[in-house]
Amino acid sequence: MKRLRKPVHPGKVFLYDVLTPLGLTITEAALMMGITRKSLSELINGRSSCSPQMALRIAGKNLR
């Protein structure tokens, strides 16, 4: 079966399904998740992949 379009990057899903409805900025979300603003920005802009650790942080699991 032929694919008609590329899959959506997980960062875009996080932006449109979580940050936008909650009215959070990238900086606010990064502080809440305990990561740097740069790493969250790179994920949202599609420049980095979603690592297992990042997925756990998005899910709200405490890694410490």
DSSP file (Angstrom, degrees, kcal/mol; ACC not computed):
  #  RESIDUE AA STRUCTURE BP1 BP2  ACC     N-H-->O    O-->H-N    N-H-->O    O-->H-N    TCO  KAPPA ALPHA  PHI   PSI    X-CA   Y-CA   Z-CA
    1    1 A M              0   0    0      0, 0.0     2,-0.3     0, 0.0     0, 0.0   0.000 360.0 360.0 360.0 133.9    0.0    0.0    0.0
    2    2 A K        -     0   0    0      1,-0.0     2,-0.4     2,-0.0     0, 0.0  -0.640 360.0-130.8 -86.2 133.8    1.4    3.4   -1.0
    3    3 A R        -     0   0    0     -2,-0.3     3,-0.1     1,-0.1    -1,-0.0  -0.666  12.6-163.4 -81.8 135.5    1.7    6.1    1.7
    4    4 A L        +     0   0    0     -2,-0.4     2,-0.3     1,-0.2    -1,-0.1   0.737  68.9  12.1 -92.1 -24.6    0.3    9.4    0.6
    5    5 A R  S    S-     0   0    0      3,-0.0    -1,-0.2     0, 0.0     3,-0.1  -0.971  82.0 -93.5-149.2 162.9    1.9   11.6    3.2
    6    6 A K        -     0   0    0     -2,-0.3     3,-0.1     1,-0.1    -2,-0.0  -0.441  49.5-100.7 -74.5 150.0    4.7   11.6    5.8
    7    7 A P        -     0   0    0      0, 0.0     2,-0.2     0, 0.0    -1,-0.1  -0.348  43.3 -99.6 -66.7 153.8    3.7   10.8    9.4
    8    8 A V        -     0   0    0      1,-0.1    -3,-0.0    -3,-0.1     5,-0.0  -0.552  37.5-113.7 -76.4 137.3    3.4   13.7   11.8
    9    9 A H    >>  -     0   0    0     -2,-0.2     4,-1.6     1,-0.1     3,-0.8  -0.461  20.7-123.7 -69.0 140.3    6.4   14.3   14.1
   10   10 A P  H 3> S+     0   0    0      0, 0.0     4,-2.3     0, 0.0     5,-0.2   0.802 110.2  61.1 -56.4 -30.1    5.7   13.7   17.8
   11   11 A G  H 3> S+     0   0    0     32,-0.4     4,-2.2     2,-0.2    33,-0.2   0.886 102.8  49.4 -64.9 -38.8    6.8   17.3   18.6
   12   12 A K  H <> S+     0   0    0     -3,-0.8     4,-2.7     2,-0.2     5,-0.3   0.892 110.0  51.5 -66.9 -39.2    4.0   18.7   16.4
   13   13 A V  H  X S+     0   0    0     -4,-1.6     4,-2.7     1,-0.2     5,-0.4   0.927 110.5  48.7 -62.1 -44.6    1.5   16.4   18.2
   14   14 A F  H  X>S+     0   0    0     -4,-2.3     5,-1.9     2,-0.2     4,-1.7   0.905 112.8  48.7 -61.3 -42.3    2.7   17.7   21.6
   15   15 A L  I  <>S+     0   0    0     -4,-2.2     5,-2.6     3,-0.2    -2,-0.2   0.957 119.8  34.6 -62.4 -52.2    2.5   21.3   20.4
   16   16 A Y  I  <5S+     0   0    0     -4,-2.7    -2,-0.2     1,-0.2    -1,-0.2   0.798 125.8  38.5 -79.3 -29.3   -1.0   21.1   19.0
   17   17 A D  I  <5S+     0   0    0     -4,-2.7    -3,-0.2    -5,-0.3    -1,-0.2   0.690 132.8  13.9 -95.1 -19.5   -2.6   18.6   21.4
   18   18 A V  I  X5S+     0   0    0     -4,-1.7     4,-1.7    -5,-0.4     6,-0.2   0.741 124.7  40.3-120.3 -61.4   -1.0   19.7   24.7
   19   19 A L  I  >XS+     0   0    0     -5,-1.9     5,-2.1     1,-0.2     4,-1.0   0.936 115.6  47.3 -64.2 -49.2    0.7   23.1   24.7
   20   20 A T  H >4<S+     0   0    0     -5,-2.6     3,-0.8    -6,-0.2    -1,-0.2   0.936 113.2  46.2 -62.4 -49.6   -1.7   25.1   22.6
   21   21 A P  H 345S+     0   0    0      0, 0.0    -1,-0.2     0, 0.0    -2,-0.2   0.858 116.5  46.1 -62.8 -32.3   -4.9   24.0   24.4
   22   22 A L  H 3<5S-     0   0    0     -4,-1.7    -2,-0.2     2,-0.1    -3,-0.1   0.584 108.1-126.0 -84.9  -9.4   -3.3   24.6   27.8
   23   23 A G  T <<5 +     0   0    0     -4,-1.0     2,-0.3    -3,-0.8    -3,-0.2   0.814  56.6 151.7  70.1  30.5   -2.0   28.0   26.7
   24   24 A L      < -     0   0    0     -5,-2.1    -1,-0.2    -6,-0.2     2,-0.2  -0.688  39.2-137.1 -95.2 146.5    1.6   27.1   27.7
   25   25 A T     >  -     0   0    0     -2,-0.3     4,-2.4     1,-0.1     5,-0.2  -0.509  29.4-108.7 -88.4 167.5    4.7   28.4   26.2
   26   26 A I  H  > S+     0   0    0      1,-0.2     4,-2.5     2,-0.2     5,-0.2   0.897 120.8  52.6 -62.2 -39.5    7.7   26.2   25.4
   27   27 A T  H  > S+     0   0    0      2,-0.2     4,-2.1     1,-0.2    -1,-0.2   0.925 110.1  46.6 -63.7 -45.9    9.6   27.8   28.3
   28   28 A E  H  > S+     0   0    0      1,-0.2     4,-2.1     2,-0.2    -2,-0.2   0.919 114.0  47.7 -63.1 -44.2    6.8   27.1   30.8
   29   29 A A  H  X S+     0   0    0     -4,-2.4     4,-2.1     1,-0.2    -1,-0.2   0.902 109.9  52.6 -64.8 -40.8    6.4   23.5   29.7
   30   30 A A  H  X>S+     0   0    0     -4,-2.5     5,-2.2     1,-0.2     4,-1.1   0.909 109.0  49.9 -62.5 -41.7   10.1   22.9   29.8
   31   31 A L  H  <5S+     0   0    0     -4,-2.1     3,-0.5     1,-0.2    -1,-0.2   0.922 111.4  48.7 -62.2 -43.5   10.3   24.2   33.4
   32   32 A M  H  <5S+     0   0    0     -4,-2.1    -1,-0.2     1,-0.2    -2,-0.2   0.850 114.2  46.2 -63.4 -35.0    7.4   21.9   34.4
   33   33 A M  H  <5S-     0   0    0     -4,-2.1    -1,-0.2    -5,-0.2    -2,-0.2   0.600 110.5-120.9 -85.7 -12.1    9.0   18.9   32.7
   34   34 A G  T  <5S+     0   0    0     -4,-1.1     2,-0.3    -3,-0.5    -3,-0.2   0.828  73.7 112.9  76.5  31.8   12.5   19.6   34.2
   35   35 A I  S   <S-     0   0    0     -5,-2.2    -1,-0.3    -6,-0.1     2,-0.1  -0.791  72.3 -87.7-126.7 171.4   14.3   19.9   30.8
   36   36 A T     >  -     0   0    0     -2,-0.3     4,-1.7     1,-0.1     5,-0.2  -0.452  29.2-123.9 -79.1 155.1   15.9   22.8   29.0
   37   37 A R  H  > S+     0   0    0      1,-0.2     4,-2.6     2,-0.2     5,-0.2   0.872 111.1  57.5 -62.6 -37.3   13.9   25.1   26.7
   38   38 A K  H  > S+     0   0    0      1,-0.2     4,-2.5     2,-0.2    -1,-0.2   0.910 104.5  49.3 -62.6 -44.1   16.3   24.3   23.9
   39   39 A S  H  > S+     0   0    0      1,-0.2     4,-1.6     2,-0.2    -1,-0.2   0.890 113.9  45.7 -66.5 -37.7   15.7   20.5   24.0
   40   40 A L  H  X S+     0   0    0     -4,-1.7     4,-2.6     2,-0.2    -1,-0.2   0.901 112.4  51.4 -70.2 -39.4   11.9   21.0   24.1
   41   41 A S  H  X S+     0   0    0     -4,-2.6     4,-2.4     1,-0.2     6,-0.2   0.901 108.5  51.4 -62.6 -41.3   12.1   23.5   21.2
   42   42 A E  H  <>S+     0   0    0     -4,-2.5     5,-2.4     2,-0.2     6,-1.2   0.883 111.2  48.3 -64.1 -37.9   14.2   21.1   19.1
   43   43 A L  H ><5S+     0   0    0     -4,-1.6     3,-1.3     4,-0.2   -32,-0.4   0.949 113.2  46.5 -65.4 -48.8   11.6   18.4   19.7
   44   44 A I  H 3<5S+     0   0    0     -4,-2.6    -2,-0.2     1,-0.3    -1,-0.2   0.860 112.8  49.7 -64.0 -36.4    8.7   20.6   18.8
   45   45 A N  T 3<5S-     0   0    0     -4,-2.4    -1,-0.3    -5,-0.2    -2,-0.2   0.378 115.5-113.6 -86.7   5.5   10.4   22.0   15.7
   46   46 A G  T < 5S+     0   0    0     -3,-1.3    -3,-0.2    -4,-0.2    -2,-0.1   0.652  84.1 118.2  77.7  16.1   11.3   18.5   14.4
   47   47 A R  S   <S+     0   0    0     -5,-2.4     2,-0.3    -6,-0.2    -4,-0.2   0.594  75.6  35.2 -91.2 -11.2   15.0   18.8   14.8
   48   48 A S  S    S-     0   0    0     -6,-1.2   -37,-0.2    -5,-0.1    -2,-0.2  -0.962  81.9-117.1-137.4 157.8   15.3   16.0   17.4
   49   49 A S        -     0   0    0     -2,-0.3     2,-0.9     1,-0.1    -2,-0.1  -0.385  35.3 -99.1 -87.6 169.8   13.6   12.7   17.9
   50   50 A C        -     0   0    0     -2,-0.1    -1,-0.1    -7,-0.1     0, 0.0  -0.799  42.3-157.1 -92.8 104.4   11.5   11.7   20.9
   51   51 A S     >  -     0   0    0     -2,-0.9     4,-2.5     1,-0.1     5,-0.2  -0.298  30.2-106.9 -74.8 163.5   13.7    9.7   23.1
   52   52 A P  H  > S+     0   0    0      0, 0.0     4,-2.0     0, 0.0     5,-0.1   0.884 122.6  51.8 -58.3 -37.7   12.3    7.2   25.7
   53   53 A Q  H  > S+     0   0    0      2,-0.2     4,-1.9     1,-0.2     5,-0.1   0.907 110.0  48.2 -65.7 -41.1   13.2    9.6   28.5
   54   54 A M  H  > S+     0   0    0      2,-0.2     4,-2.6     1,-0.2     5,-0.2   0.896 108.6  54.5 -65.6 -39.7   11.5   12.5   26.8
   55   55 A A  H  X S+     0   0    0     -4,-2.5     4,-2.1     1,-0.2    -1,-0.2   0.899 108.1  49.7 -60.8 -40.6    8.4   10.3   26.2
   56   56 A L  H  X>S+     0   0    0     -4,-2.0     5,-2.5     2,-0.2     4,-0.6   0.887 110.3  50.1 -65.6 -38.2    8.3    9.6   30.0
   57   57 A R  H ><5S+     0   0    0     -4,-1.9     3,-0.8     1,-0.2    -2,-0.2   0.905 110.4  49.7 -66.4 -40.7    8.6   13.3   30.8
   58   58 A I  H 3<5S+     0   0    0     -4,-2.6    -2,-0.2     1,-0.2    -1,-0.2   0.883 108.5  53.8 -63.2 -37.8    5.8   14.1   28.4
   59   59 A A  H 3<5S-     0   0    0     -4,-2.1    -1,-0.2    -5,-0.2    -2,-0.2   0.622 119.1-113.5 -72.8 -11.8    3.7   11.4   30.0
   60   60 A G  T <<5 +     0   0    0     -3,-0.8     2,-0.3    -4,-0.6    -3,-0.2   0.612  62.9 151.1  91.2  12.5    4.3   13.0   33.4
   61   61 A K      < -     0   0    0     -5,-2.5     2,-0.6    -6,-0.2    -1,-0.3  -0.596  48.3-122.2 -79.1 138.0    6.4   10.3   34.9
   62   62 A N        -     0   0    0     -2,-0.3    -1,-0.1     1,-0.1    -5,-0.0  -0.708  25.2-174.0 -83.0 120.9    8.9   11.3   37.5
   63   63 A L              0   0    0     -2,-0.6    -1,-0.1     1,-0.2    -6,-0.0   0.506 360.0 360.0 -92.5  -5.7   12.4   10.2   36.4
   64   64 A R              0   0    0      0, 0.0    -1,-0.2     0, 0.0    -2,-0.0   0.472 360.0 360.0 -91.1 360.0   14.3   11.3   39.5
